[in-house]
Amino acid sequence: MNNILSYVIKDRSGLSPREYLSKNVLSKLGIKEDEYDWRQNTDLMEHAYAGLNLTALQMAKLPQLYLQGGKYKPSNTSNAASDDSQLISKEWIDDSVKTHASDEFFQMDYGE
């Protein structure tokens, strides 16, 4: 079963991967559930590892989260105390782009 993560998401959250992503991420980025497609297996479970079809503009919203420090809206400096647009923690964003492992043979770093 190469799609076990999808079933873990469903078991832990009560939502399919599509429902979870739509509710917690894509809707906040202005992407409606009927505006994208996601391949499913024979159980009609979305593949957690592949098959999410987004337009180029929709895809561009994901790296924009990184550029905005994990916020799905640009910062409003006049009302920063009540800013609730943090979708991914700044700490996670920062940690995700640090080197986590190096391979001397291939002279490559993982995580940068």
C-alpha positions in Angstrom: 0.0 0.0 0.0 2.0 3.0 -1.3 -0.7 5.5 -0.3 -0.7 4.9 3.4 -0.3 8.6 4.3 -3.7 9.3 2.8 -5.3 6.8 5.1 -3.4 8.2 8.1 -4.7 11.7 7.3 -8.2 10.3 7.1 -7.9 8.3 10.3 -6.3 11.2 12.3 -8.4 14.1 11.0 -11.6 12.5 9.9 -11.1 14.2 6.5 -9.9 12.9 3.2 -6.7 14.5 2.0 -8.7 16.6 -0.4 -11.1 17.7 2.3 -8.2 18.5 4.7 -6.2 20.4 2.1 -9.2 22.3 1.0 -10.3 23.3 4.5 -7.0 24.1 6.0 -4.8 25.4 3.1 -6.2 25.9 -0.3 -9.4 27.8 0.7 -7.2 30.3 2.6 -5.2 30.8 -0.6 -8.4 31.5 -2.5 -8.5 28.2 -4.3 -12.0 26.6 -4.3 -12.5 22.9 -4.1 -14.1 22.7 -7.5 -11.2 24.5 -9.1 -8.7 21.6 -9.0 -8.5 17.9 -9.6 -6.7 15.2 -7.5 -6.2 11.6 -8.7 -7.7 8.9 -6.5 -7.0 5.2 -6.0 -9.6 2.5 -6.4 -10.9 3.3 -2.9 -11.6 6.9 -4.1 -8.9 8.1 -1.8 -6.6 10.9 -3.0 -2.9 10.1 -3.5 -1.1 12.0 -0.7 2.2 11.7 -2.7 1.1 12.8 -6.2 -1.8 13.7 -8.6 -2.8 17.1 -7.3 -3.5 19.1 -10.5 -3.3 22.9 -10.0 -3.0 25.7 -12.5 0.3 27.7 -12.7 -1.3 30.6 -10.8 -2.6 28.2 -8.1 0.8 26.6 -7.8 2.5 30.0 -7.5 0.5 30.6 -4.3 2.4 27.9 -2.5 5.9 29.3 -2.8 4.4 32.7 -2.1 3.7 31.3 1.4 7.5 31.0 1.8 8.1 34.5 0.6 5.6 35.8 3.2 7.0 33.8 6.1 4.1 31.3 6.1 1.4 33.9 6.0 -1.3 33.6 3.4 -1.9 37.4 3.3 0.8 40.0 3.2 1.5 41.6 6.6 -0.6 44.5 7.7 1.9 46.4 9.8 -0.8 48.7 11.3 -2.7 45.8 12.8 0.1 43.1 13.3 -1.1 42.1 16.8 -4.4 40.7 15.4 -2.9 39.1 12.3 -4.4 35.6 12.0 -3.1 34.8 8.6 -0.2 32.6 9.7 -0.8 29.3 7.9 2.7 27.7 8.4 4.9 28.7 11.3 7.8 31.0 10.5 10.0 28.6 12.4 9.0 25.7 10.2 9.6 27.8 7.1 13.0 28.8 8.3 13.9 25.2 9.3 12.7 23.7 6.0 15.3 25.6 4.0 18.3 24.7 6.2 20.8 22.0 5.3 19.8 18.8 7.1 22.2 16.4 5.5 25.2 16.5 3.2 26.5 14.0 0.7 30.2 14.4 0.1 30.3 11.9 -2.8 27.8 13.9 -4.8 28.8 17.2 -3.2 25.2 18.0 -2.5 23.2 19.2 0.5 19.7 18.1 1.4 17.3 20.8 2.6 18.7 23.9 0.9 
